[in-house]
Amino acid sequence: MPGGVSSPVRAFKSVNGQPIVFDRVKGPYAWDVDGNRFIDYVGSWGPAICGHAHPEVITALQGALEKGTSFGAPCELENQLAEMVIDAVPSVEMVRFVNSGTEACMAVLRLMRAFTGRDKVIKFEGCYHGHADMFLVKAGSGVATLGLPDSPGVPRSTTANTLTAPYNDLEAVKELFAENPDAISGVILEPVVGNAGFITPEPGFLEGLRELTKENGALLVFDEVMTGFRISYGGAQARFGVTPDLTTMGKVIGGGLPVGAYGGRAEIMSMVAPAGPMYQAGTLSGNPLAMTAGIKTLELLRQEGTYERLEATTKRLISGILQSAKEAGFSITGSNISAMFGFYLCDGPVRNFEEAKSADAQRFGKLHRAMLERGVYLAPSAFEAGFTSLAHSEDDIDATLKAFSESFASID
Ligand code: KE4
């Protein structure tokens, strides 16, 4: 297995460490094969928002297993999850399930082009939309972590239609539209960036993109694979009150099983085969196991008080992290929105990828190792966000903050 992992960011390369091999997870915890327990703030990169292996999700899956693992035919469950997504996410009138966020983003780009008849797309530096060729341009997450701004194997002809701008820079987007009249199918972005560390949209940025795309006959697409059902039950679009034309989702809606989805205005989604001519398909799309895990997870999330609780837990965590860093004399900037948080070891503010790269990645590596030694598992990269869950207790947060305080005091 290349690098000994199934996904690059797990290799701990950017924190100069050896990956931890997990044996099992439960609630906020992970245990490695040597029996060491960690308080987990990666949560399988987002899906474990209710806590790992939630008993109600496991029970629902056990029931579904008895009826088979994959049908390759329509099933009631996919309609049930589709209705829950449509009811929750403001932009979604129609939805198609796939098996990963990458698939969802690949399909949504094809749909943007099919609907507008235009080939170019605007993405933002540091945003990551999966590993499809046309998105591997100044991407975030593992691409940034491994310093692969343009991966080998991606033809220039493919990325020639991918235009990039700095995040939070409306003027740069305006210029791209002016330089490429009637040629840009749309703008795709993480409405809250979790793949360049944690970068929030400045006031007016999302609203400005909504206006600019409308003025130019282009589509606005929110990649909510990470923010969906995490920033709020309706995603970032509900929280910020900006409705895109199309949305991609993943992670949480699979409840820990492989699921991605793309959806949006029925007028656009009706182009997707077999309703329309735009082809996209998948053997395991909508499979009953993944649908079952997703349905149960959303049922748990839509309960009263869920997001207030996630906000309180995460606010206490990030506030404590900032305080312990400052007490140790470190420069730090950071924040949270609901159950997503991040910090940079620099003065800040961090408004885009260039500023994120100015943070002290070496020192982050030392902090990451010090925290592992104290039983806390942070994302193994300065270019990732952190994730809390409904399972992280007050005691877990206390223990985490104690580990941060000791770790900051122990590194230089
Ligand atoms: P997947 O193909 O990994 O399911 O989704 C791709 C994707 C698309 N869009 C956004 C906003 C995403 O965050 C992701 C995947 N996120 C990374 C974590 N930063 C997945 C972890 C990994 O690559 O191992």
Boltz pocket constraint, residues with backbone or C-beta under 6 A from the ligand:
constraints:
  - pocket:
      binder: B
      contacts: [[A, 7], [A, 8], [A, 9], [A, 10], [A, 45], [A, 99], [A, 100], [A, 101], [A, 102], [A, 103], [A, 105], [A, 128], [A, 129], [A, 130], [A, 131], [A, 141], [A, 142], [A, 190], [A, 194], [A, 195], [A, 223], [A, 224], [A, 225], [A, 226], [A, 250], [A, 251], [A, 259], [A, 260], [A, 383], [A, 384]]
      max_distance: 6.0
